[in-house]
Amino acid sequence: MKKYRILKKVCAIACLALGILIMPANRMKAQAAEVIATVQGSVMSGTTTDLLKLATKEGNMEIKLDSGTDASACKVLLPGSNIYVAVSHGSDGYLHAVRITSGVQTSAVTLDTSSNATVTGTISDKSQGDILVVKTPQGEMQIKLDTTTNLSGCSVLVADKTYSITCVRGSDAYMHATSISDASGGGLGSNSTASTTPASSLTPTPASPVTANTSTVTGTVNDKTKDDLLYLSTQAGEMQIVIDANTDSRNGLFLVPGRTLSVSVYRGSDAYMHAATIVGVKDGSVPAQVDTSSTSTVSGTIGSKSTENILYLSTPGGDMELKMDVVRSITGCKVLVAGRKVTVTCARGSDAYMHAVDIIGN
């Protein structure tokens, strides 16, 4: 009798193994079809295109995203976004998202569709709700999402992933995204890494022209100035002026203490004054002939005596004076402030000076 029971167990195991071998491949995959519950919560940091981390009243959840997930009604999975997720049990032990929806509505604003700009950048985890914080080679941008934003070019929108964003200016002074697509072409379940589009080969150009009414103020740069905030001492007092991706700084790159500038400003929706254009004083001398076939690269810190004409650079090997008349590209920074570390490609000119050719903010 004992041998008979052992023989039955062996036969059962053999039948189970045979069943697994002949089972169609798609039956062996984790299934995510039958909805068992709908949960509500806010998206947490760490969410990717494959895994949704959701904070709910009952606790934190991890929900798989796969090719069967319907995210057509809510593709924005940025930290803080409130969403509803219909979930099912998967055979891999995870909950799987069957459908993602959101009841968030945004107020209507008038969009200027006569001109648009396309930027490529990485979504920052500082993004909240309908405000995207996008890291671009020229600096950070704040771009609003609308219910009409076309997201057909991406599976879901998550932090730390690179996208191509077409945007226009709205009546609320924000740039608004009209369409967003994956910069890498990756989709749900894809582990591909997006690559950032190289910066323009010109000096920092504004992401989009400013259409708001502006006024011009003149003053000197205060030593509290930072990359993204200009402190300007004027006859009427000290002003704090935001420098953003739409600032045209091509004629006023150096924001060093004591430097005199003319700045066109407008009021933003954040109650700050924003710089539309920055203009410094540059001499009209004729550029020297520069031999760019033989260049050298140096790294150092911008000195406080720097002007639109000469970059004073403190390097481990000593101080350098680099003329600024033939600069062809500046990447990684919108403006140049004293104390900023940069890497400069330079070449010798016919005037015996070294001339800055390319500048990269470190």
KOLPA-508606 format. One record per residue: z, x, y of N, C-alpha, C, O in turn; residue in three letters. Coordinates in steps of 0.2 Angstrom, whole numbers, plus 5000, padded with zeros to 4 digits. Last residue first. Layout:
BEGIN
ZXYZXYZXYZXYALA/...
***
This chain:
BEGIN
492651495369493051505363493651455363493951465358ASN/491051465375491751455376492151455369491951425364GLY/489751575378490051525373490751525374491151575374ILE/488251605386488951605387489251555382488951495382ILE/486851715389487151665385487951665385488251715385ASP/486751815399486151775397486451715393486151655395VAL/487351905413487551855408486851815406486551785410ALA/486852075416486751995418486951955412486751975406HIS/487352225424487252185418487252105419487652085424MET/486352305436486952265434486752235427486252235425TYR/485252375440485752415437486352375435486852395432ALA/484152295443484652305448485252345446485652365450ASP/483552255431483252305435483652335441483452385444SER/484852225419484352205424484052265428484352325428GLY/485452215403485352255409484752235413484252215410ARG/486252065396485752115396485752155403485952125408ALA/487451975385487152005392486652055391486552085385CYS/488351845379487851895377487551915384487351875388THR/490051825378489451825383488951875380489151935378VAL/491351715375490951765372490251765376489951715376THR/492951675383492251665382491951725378492151785379VAL/494451605388494151655384493451635382493251575380LYS/495051565404494651545399494351605395494051645398ARG/495551625416495951625410495651605404495951605398GLY/494751505426495151565426495551565420495951515419ALA/493451405419494051415423494351485422494251515416VAL/491951335419492251395417492851405422492751405428LEU/491451175410491551215416491851285414492151285408VAL/491151135397490751105403490851145409490351155413LYS/490851225382491251215388490851185394490251195394CYS/489951255372490751255370491151235376491751235376GLY/488751355381488951305376489751305374490051355375THR/487451385391488251385391488451335386488251275387ILE/485951485394486351435390487151445391487351495391SER/485451565403484951515400485351465396485151415395ARG/485651655418486051615412485551565410485251525413VAL/485251735428484751725423485051685417484851685412VAL/486351755437485651735440485151715435484651675436ASP/487551815437487451745434486751715435486651655435MET/488151975432487851935437487651865433487451865427LYS/489752035428489152005425488751965430489051915432LEU/490852155427490552115432489852095429489352135429GLU/492352185418491552195418491352145424491752095425MET/493752295413493452235417492652245418492452305419ASP/494052345396494052355403493752295407493452245403GLY/494052325383493752385385493752395392493552455395GLY/494452195381494852245379494652315381495052365381PRO/493952115397493852135390494352185388494652225392THR/493752005409494252055407494152065400494252015396SER/492451975420492651965413493152025412492952085412LEU/491751885433492151945432492551925425492851885424TYR/490151845436490651825432491151885431490851945429LEU/489351795452489651855447490251825443490651805446ILE/488951675457488551735457488751785452488351815449ASN/489951585457489351565454488851625454488351615450GLU/491351695453490951645457490351625454490151645448THR/492951765449492251745447491951685452492351645455SER/494251805451493751815457493051795455492651805459LYS/494951775440495051725445494551745451494551705456SER/493951805424494451825430494451775436493951735437GLY/493951755408493651745414494251765420494751735420ILE/494151875395494451815399494151815406494051865409THR/492951905381493451925386493751865390493551805387GLY/491751995372492151935373492751955377492952015377SER/489952025372490652045373491051985374490851935375VAL/488452095365488952035366489652065367489852105364THR/486852145372487452155369487952095370487852055374SER/485052165370485652125372486252155369486252185364THR/483452185373484052225371484652195374484752205380SER/482652085378482452115371483052155368483052175362SER/482952055391483252015386483052045378483352015374THR/482952135404482752155398483152115392483552145390ASP/482652055420483152075414482852085408482452045406VAL/482452075437482052075430482552105425482852155425GLN/483451975447483252035445482852025438482851975435ALA/483151835458483451865452483051925450482451935451PRO/483451845475482951835470483251875464483451925464VAL/484851745482484451815481483951805475484051755471SER/485551645488484851635487484451695485483851705486GLY/487251615481486751645486486051635483485851625478ASP/488151465480487751515477487251545481486951515485LYS/489551365480489051405484488751455480489151495477VAL/489551215470489851275473489351305477488751285478GLY/489651045465489251095468489651155472490051135476VAL/489650925453490150975456489651035459489151055455ILE/489550745451489250815451489750865455490150845459THR/490550655447489850645445489550715445489150735441ALA/492250655441491750695445491050685442490950685436ALA/493350525444492950565439492350595443492150575448HIS/494950465447494350485450493950535445494250575442MET/495750355436495650415439495050425442494550385441TYR/495750225430496050235437496050305440496250315445ALA/494950215419495650235418496050255424496550275424ASP/493750185424494150125422494850145420495250105419SER/493550285439493450265432493850205430494350195434GLY/492750305454493350285451493150265444492750225443ARG/491850465458491950385457492550365453492750405450TYR/491250595468491750565464491650495463491350465468VAL/490550755470490450685471490850645466490850665460SER/491150895478491150855472491050785474491350755478VAL/491051055483490950985485490850945479490450965474SER/492251195484491751155480491651085484492051065488LEU/492851355485492751295489492151255485491651285483THR/494251425476493551415476493351355480493651305479ARG/495551435473495351455480494551445481494351455487GLY/495451465456495851455462495551475468495351535468PRO/493851415449494351465449494751445456494451425461VAL/492751345441493351315445493951365445494451345441LEU/491051375440491651405441492251365445492151355451PHE/489951285441490251305434490951335435491351315431LEU/489051205449489751215450490151235444490551195443GLY/487851165445487851195451488551215453488651235459ASN/488151095433487651155433487651195439487451255439ARG/488850985430489251045433488751105434488951165434SER/488950825430488450875431488750935434488850935440ASP/489850735419489950775425489350825425489250855420THR/489950665407489450645411489450685418488950675422ASN/491050715400490350735397489750715402489250745401ALA/492150755414491950725407491250745405490950785409ASP/493450785423492850815421492650795414493050805410ILE/494450695435494250705428493550735428493050715431VAL/495450755448494750735447494550745439494550805437ILE/496650735460496550755453495850715450495850655451GLN/496950805476496550755472496550785464496550845463MET/498050835490497750855483497450795479497750745479GLU/497350795506497950805501497550825495496950835494GLY/496450785516496850725515497350735509497750685508ALA/495850905514496150895521496650835520497150825523GLN/496150955497495750935502496150925509496750925509THR/496151035482496551025488496051015494495651055496SER/495950975466495650995472496050985478496250925480LEU/496051005450496450985455496151015461496051075462TYR/495150935436495050975443495550955448495550895450LEU/495150935420495450905425495450955431495751005431LEU/494651005409494450935409494750895415494750835416ASP/495151135410494451125408494251055410493651045412ASP/496251135425496051145418495351125416494951105421LYS/497151185439496551155436496451175429496551235427THR/498151235446498351195441497751165437497751135432LYS/497651305457497751345451498051305445498151325440ASP/496351215465497051225464497151265458496751255453ASN/494851235475495151235468495851255468496051305470VAL/494651155490494751215486495051205480495551155479THR/493351035495494051055495494051125491493551145489GLY/492550875499492550955499493250975499493750955503THR/491850735492492450765495492350845494491950865489VAL/490750595492490850665491491450695495491550675501THR/490650445481490850475488490950555487491150575481SER/489650335472490050395473490150405480489850385485THR/489450195461489450215468489950275469490450275466ASN/488750235445489250205449489150235456488850285457ALA/487950305437487550255441488050225445487850185450THR/487650465430488150425433487850375438487450395443VAL/486650505416486750505423487250445425487350395422PRO/487450585402487050525405487150525412487750545415SER/487850705399487650665393487250605396486850585392ALA/487250835410487650785409487450735403486850735402PRO/487151005403486850945406487250885405487550885400THR/487551175404487851105403487551045406487651045412PRO/485951255403486651255405486851185404486451135404THR/484951235388485051245395485751245397486251235392LEU/484851215375484751285377484751295384484651345387SER/486051105368485451115372485451185374485951215375SER/486851135352486851115359486251135363485851175360ALA/486451075336486551125341486551105348486151055349PRO/487350955328486750965331486851025336487351015340THR/488450985314488350975321487650995324487451045322THR/488250905298488250975302488150955310487750905311SER/489350835286488850825292488850895296489350925296ALA/489350855269489650875275489150865281488650895280THR/489450735256489050785260489350795266489750745269SER/489950645247490350695249490050745253490250805254ASN/489750465247489450535247489950585250490350575254SER/490350345246490350385240490050455241490050495236GLY/489150285258489750275254489750315248489250315244LEU/488150425264488350355264488950345260489350395259GLY/487250545275487750525270487950455270487950425275GLY/486550585286486250545281486650525275486350485271GLY/487150655295486950695289486550655284486350675279SER/487450575305487050635307486750665301486250705301ALA/487250405304487550465301487150525303486450515302ASP/487250315320486950325313487250395310487450435314SER/487350185331487650245328487350255321487250205317ILE/486950105347486750115340487150185337487150225341SER/487650085359487150035357486950045349486749995346THR/489150125365488750135360488250075358488550025357ALA/489450145383489450105377488950125372488350135373HIS/490450225394489850225391489950185384490450185381MET/491250135407491250165401490550175398490150135400TYR/491250055418491150125419491250165413491150225413ALA/490949925416491649945416491750015417492350045416ASP/489649905415489949885421490649905422490949905427SER/489150045405489249985406489549965413489750015416GLY/487750155400488350145404488450065405487950035406ARG/487350185382487150165389487850155393488350145390VAL/486950285368487350245372487150235379486650275381CYS/486850335351486450315357486850275362487150225359THR/487450455341487650395345487150385351487150435355ILE/487650525326487150525331487250455335487150405332SER/489150605319488650545320488150555326488350595330TYR/490250675307489750685313489250625313488950615308THR/491950645305491350645302490850645308491050625314LYS/493250625309493150695307492450695303492250735299ASP/493450455306493650515309493450575306493350575299ALA/492150335302492750365301492850425305492350455307VAL/491150205298491350245304492050275303492550235304LEU/490050175285490650165288490750215294490450275293VAL/488650205284488950165280489650135283489750075283SER/487350195297487950225294488350175289488250115291CYS/486450115303486250185301486850225298486750285296GLY/486949995308486549995301486350065299486250075293SER/487649965319487950015314487550025308487850045303LEU/487449925335487049935329487349985324487250045326ASN/488549835344488349895342488049895335488249875330THR/489049705347488349715347488049785345487449795344THR/490349725349490149685343489449685342489249675336THR/490549895354490449825355490349795349490149825344ASP/491450045358491050005353491049935355491549905358LEU/491350165371491550105368491150075363490550085363LYS/491750335371491250295371491550225368491850225363ILE/492250485379492450425377491950365377491650355382GLN/491950655374491750595377492150535375492350535369MET/492350825376492450765373492150705377492250705383GLU/490950955376491650925378491750855374491350835371GLY/489750995372489850995379490550975381490750975387GLN/489750975359489751045361489851055368490151105371PRO/490950835357490250865357490250935359490750965361THR/491950725349491850795351491150815351490850815345LYS/492350565355491850605352491850675354491750685360VAL/493250425353493350495356492850535352493050555346VAL/492950255355492750315351492950385355492650385361LEU/493850115356493650175360493550235355494050255352ILE/494250005350493550005351493350065355492850065358ASP/495550085341495250025342494450025344494150055339GLY/495450255345495850205344495450135346495150135351GLN/495250435342494950365343495450315341495750315336SER/495850545337496150515343495850445345496150415349LYS/495050605328495650555326496050525331496450485330ASP/493350605334494050625334494550575331494450515332SER/491850615327492350575329493050605328493150625323ILE/490650735333491150725328491650675331491950685336THR/488950715339489650735339490050715333489850665330GLY/487550695349487850705342488450735342488550785345THR/486950565359487350625358487550635351487550585347VAL/485750505370485950505363486350575362486050625364THR/485650385383485750455381485950455373486250405371ALA/484650275393485150285388485150365387484750405389ASN/484250155405484250225403484750235398485350205399SER/484250015406483650045409483650125407483050155407SER/485349955402484949975397484250005399483850025395THR/486849935407486249965410485849995405485850055403ASP/487849795402487549865400486949875404486449835404LEU/489249705407488549715408488349785406488649835409THR/490349645394490249685400489449695401489049685396VAL/491549545385490849565387490749595393491149585398ALA/492849605375492549565381491849595382491749645382SER/492849595357492849635363492549595369492149545368THR/493849545343493349525348493349575354493949585356GLN/494349565326494349595333493749575337493249585335VAL/494349535313494349475318494349505325494449455329GLY/493449615300493849615306493749555310493249535311SER/493249655283493149615288493649635294494149655293THR/492549715268493049735273492749695279492149685281ILE/492649695250492349675256492849695262493449685261ARG/493149765240492549725238492149715245491549715246VAL/493849915236493749875242493049835240492549865239ALA/494949935222494349945225494149895231494349835230HIS/496350025217496149965220495449985223495350035226LEU/496250125202496350115209496150045211495850005207TYR/496050135188496750125190496850115198497350105200GLY/494750125184495050195185495750195188496050245189ASP/494349995184494550025177494850095178495050125173SER/495049915198494549955195494849985189495449995188GLY/495349755205495649815201495049855198494549815196HIS/494949725222494849715215495249775211495249825214SER/495149655239495149705234495149685227495249625226VAL/494649635255494649595249494649655244494149695244ALA/495449675270495149705264495249655258495749655256VAL/495449675287495549635281495149665276494549675277TYR/496149775301495549755296495849705291496449715289ILE/496349865315496649815311496049775307495549755310ASN/496350035318495949975318496249925313496449945307SER/497150155317497350105321496950035321497149985324GLY/495750265314496450255314496750205319496450205325PRO/494250175309494650225313495350215313495550155313LEU/493150115303493750125300494150185303494250235300LEU/491949995306492350045310493050055306493450005306VAL/491249905300491149975298491550025301491550085300LYS/491249745295491749795299491549865296491849885291CYS/490249685289490549645294491049685298491349665303ALA/489749775279489349755284489649715290489449715296SER/490349825268490649845275490249815281490349845286ALA/490649795252490249765258490649775264491149745266ASP/490549915239490949895245490449865250489949895253THR/489749975230489849905230490249875235490249815236GLY/489950115232489250085233489250005233488849975236SER/491650115238491050145234490450105236490450065240ASP/493250165241492650135244492050165240492050225238LEU/494950125236494350155235493750125238493650065238LYS/496450135245495950085242495250125241495050155246ILE/498150145246497450185245496950145241497050125236GLU/499350085257498950075251498350125252498150155257MET/501050075262500450105263500050095256500350105251ASN/501849905264501849975263501150005263500649975265GLY/501849775268502149795262502249865260502549885255GLU/501149785279501849765280502249785274502849795274LYS/500049925278500149855278500949845279501349895279THR/498850045281499550035282499649955283499449925287ALA/497750125271497850065275498650055275498950055270LEU/496350225268497150225268497350175273497150175279LYS/494950235258495350195264496050195263496350175258LEU/493850345253494550325252494850295258494850325263LEU/492550385256492650375249493350335248493450305243ASP/492550425269492050375267492150355260491750305257THR/494350425273493650455272493150405270493350345270THR/495850435282495350385279494650425279494450455284THR/496650505289496550535282496050485279495850505273GLY/497650385297497350445297497250475290497650455286SER/497350205293497750265294497350325294496850335292MET/497050045299496850105296497250165298497450175303VAL/498249915296497849955300497650015297498050045293SER/497949755287498349815289497949855294497449835296GLY/497949635273497849645280498249715282498849715280GLN/497049595258497649625262497449635269496849655271VAL/496749485246496549505252497149535256497549495257THR/496449495228496849485234496549505240496049545240ALA/495549505219496149485216496649465222497149435221ILE/493849485216494349495221494949465218495049405216VAL/492849575205493249515205493849525210494249565209GLU/492349715206491949655208492349595209492249555214ALA/492249855202492649825208492249765210491849765215ALA/492549965188492249905191492649875197493249885197GLN/492050125184492650085187492250025190491750025193ALA/491050135169491150145176491750105179491850045176LYS/490650085157491150135157491350155164491950185165MET/489550005159490149975157490750015158491349995158ARG/488550095162488750055167489450015166489749995170ASN/488250145149488550185154488850145159489450165162ALA/488550035135488150055141488550095146489150075147PRO/489350095120489450055126488950085132488950145133MET/489250185110488650145111488750095117488250065118ILE/490550245111489850285111489250245112488850265116LEU/491450145110491350185116490750225117490450225122ILE/491250105096491050065102491050095108490550075112GLY/491650225090490950205089490750155095490250155098LEU/492950215092492550275095491850255095491450275100ALA/493350095086493450105093492950155096492650155101LEU/493050135073492650075076492650085083492250075087CYS/493950235071493250245070492850195074492350215077ALA/495150155072495050215077494250235077493950245082ILE/494950075060495050045067494850095073494550085077ALA/494950175050494350125051494350095058493850095061CYS/496350215051495750265052495150225053494750245058VAL/497050105048497050135055496450175056496250185062LYS/496650075035496450025040496550055047496050045051LYS/497250195029496450185029496250135034495750145037LEU/498550165030498250225034497550215034497250235039ILE/498650055022498750045029498450105033498250095039ARG/498350115010497950065012498050055020497550045023TYR/499450195008498750225008498250175011497850195015LYS/500450105006500450145012499750175013499550185019LYS/500050044994500050005000500050045006499750035011MET/
***
